[in-house]
């Protein structure tokens, strides 16, 4: 009889502890804005602002590099035209071929830069 009483007491103690453990309330969901998005905290706002400034700076640098490369392309193409005009129909100089290859590489680089960082 005592054994049954001890088992019942242990049984009730275990369920009492389980009952208390289950009474923990979950944290409330974060507030949302009228458009359905969560508001940004100070840290999130600062990170977003820094990311925006970095993106603007990268875009400016990309445009500056594009301008420099297109100026170089123009210069090389004028030089190529002059070199081709100087050569005759039987002889094409090695310099002309090298300039054409350089123009091709630079043109591909400009094309990739125009596509953006994707």
C-alpha positions in Angstrom: 0.0 0.0 0.0 2.8 2.4 0.8 4.4 1.6 -2.5 1.3 2.7 -4.4 1.1 5.9 -2.3 4.7 6.8 -3.1 4.2 6.1 -6.8 1.1 8.3 -6.8 2.9 11.1 -5.1 5.8 10.9 -7.6 3.3 10.7 -10.4 1.6 13.9 -9.2 4.9 15.7 -8.7 6.1 14.9 -12.3 2.8 16.1 -13.8 2.9 19.2 -11.6 6.3 20.1 -12.9 5.3 19.4 -16.5 2.3 21.6 -16.0 4.4 24.5 -14.8 6.9 24.1 -17.6 4.2 24.3 -20.2 2.8 27.6 -18.8 5.7 29.5 -20.3 4.2 32.1 -22.6 5.8 32.6 -26.0 7.2 36.0 -26.9 4.8 38.3 -28.7 5.4 38.7 -32.4 7.2 41.8 -33.5 5.1 44.8 -34.5 4.4 45.3 -38.2 4.0 48.5 -40.2 0.8 49.2 -42.2 2.4 47.8 -45.3 3.1 44.5 -43.6 6.9 44.9 -43.1 8.6 44.9 -39.7 10.0 48.3 -38.6 13.8 48.6 -38.6 15.7 49.2 -35.5 18.6 51.6 -35.1 21.1 48.9 -36.1 19.1 47.8 -39.1 18.6 51.4 -40.2 22.4 52.1 -40.0 23.2 48.9 -41.9 20.8 49.7 -44.6 22.1 53.3 -44.9 25.7 52.0 -45.1 24.8 49.4 -47.7 23.0 52.1 -49.8 26.0 54.4 -49.6 28.4 51.6 -50.6 26.2 50.7 -53.5 26.1 54.3 -54.7 29.9 54.6 -54.3 30.4 51.3 -56.3 28.1 52.6 -59.1 30.1 55.9 -59.3 33.3 53.9 -59.5 31.9 51.6 -62.2 30.8 54.6 -64.3 34.2 56.3 -63.9 35.9 53.1 -65.0 33.5 52.8 -68.0 34.3 56.4 -69.1 38.1 55.7 -68.8 37.8 52.4 -70.7 35.7 53.9 -73.5 38.2 56.8 -73.9 40.9 54.2 -74.2 38.8 52.2 -76.7 38.4 55.3 -78.8 42.1 56.1 -78.7 43.1 52.5 -79.6 40.6 52.3 -82.4 41.9 55.6 -83.9 45.4 54.3 -83.7 44.3 51.0 -85.3 42.7 52.9 -88.1 45.8 54.9 -88.7 48.0 51.8 -88.6 45.8 50.0 -91.1 45.8 53.1 -93.4 49.6 53.1 -93.4 49.9 49.4 -94.3 49.4 48.1 -97.8 47.2 45.2 -99.0 50.1 42.6 -98.8 51.5 43.5 -95.3 49.7 43.7 -92.0 52.0 44.6 -89.1 52.2 42.7 -85.9 51.4 46.0 -84.1 48.0 46.1 -85.9 47.1 42.6 -84.7 48.1 43.4 -81.1 46.0 46.6 -81.1 43.0 44.7 -82.4 43.4 42.1 -79.6 43.8 44.8 -77.0 40.6 46.5 -78.3 38.7 43.2 -78.2 39.7 42.5 -74.6 38.8 46.1 -73.5 35.5 45.9 -75.4 34.6 42.7 -73.5 35.6 44.4 -70.2 33.4 47.4 -71.0 30.5 45.1 -71.9 30.8 43.2 -68.6 31.0 46.4 -66.6 27.9 47.7 -68.3 26.0 44.6 -67.3 26.7 45.4 -63.7 27.9 43.4 -60.7 25.4 40.6 -61.3 
